[in-house]
């Protein structure tokens, strides 16, 4: 074997030995010990002395370190002892370094929490105490924001309860009333669509309560529409001169008169309030050529529509405006209707057919037709049948 091979073999056997030697699991004690032995070596090296004089010093160092290690081991065990909470251990706690004290503190806290939640009595008793304190200090100590939040929460809770009560107590009665109102409204509508205005007037005169029922139903119906056509008319008349005279044909509760500045004559079969003049709008008490604007908002009802348009032609001044808002489905052919109105002396000036459900039409009175009325074709519209809800 060559010299170099021998050397290599020696090195590898050394390595093998190292591998096989038992090295205890590293823990704080062994690390410290190792460190100290290394320190001893260092000291040896530094002093460059292999004589015996240095050895006792090193031994001393080792002994000193041993005692330190013991102390450390004690302190390592400390947290467990603290949990037991006896006086002896409290003394030991004093000796512990700051970070270790922190550790013991947190462990103390953890164990306290554990105790609290493991003890079922704690779970019951603690909230009681809090409740008592709350009652005592409610007005004194609670911050304003907390009180406000509490108030909000209470009102929210109450509001949550209300609908439940309503749902339980009122639905049947409410639903029945709505159904009754709805069917009565539909019935009265049909009465007005399929009879002459004279017949309808007679009908409502004999049973004025029906008229109130009709208007209740109508108001309910309006809430279901995407818009109230009367609002469109109100907006347009508001833009007109204040000295204009307006006639509202089939005014209902005379909302138009109440909403505009101009002098307004409101007519309906029955007078719902002081603003309404009860009359058949086929024959109003208005003077001929006395008004600037005649309005029919969803009121072209009855089998004698022609009479209403004739009356409008009579009372309107020359160039006076006729405004019509009607349910879209009532028209078979809007162009035919517009043509027909021309024969009645009205020229179409504006139309809005874009609104869902309703048609809006404006006409200008271009001629008086009251003289040859018998030769005129009849104006008809389909009845509006409101759906059952
Ligand atoms: N224009 C009102 C009310 C519409 S309801 C509004 O938009 O709020 C239709 C109204 O026309 C009903 O009040 C009905 O009584 C009225 N009406 C129908 N035919 C009538 C007639 N011949 N004379 C007077 N009013 C009539």
Boltz pocket constraint, residues with backbone or C-beta under 6 A from the ligand:
constraints:
  - pocket:
      binder: B
      contacts: [[A, 192], [A, 197], [A, 218], [A, 230], [A, 249], [A, 250], [A, 251], [A, 252], [A, 253], [A, 255], [A, 267], [A, 268], [A, 269], [A, 270], [A, 279], [A, 280], [A, 281], [A, 282], [A, 296], [A, 297], [A, 298], [A, 299], [A, 301], [A, 302]]
      max_distance: 6.0
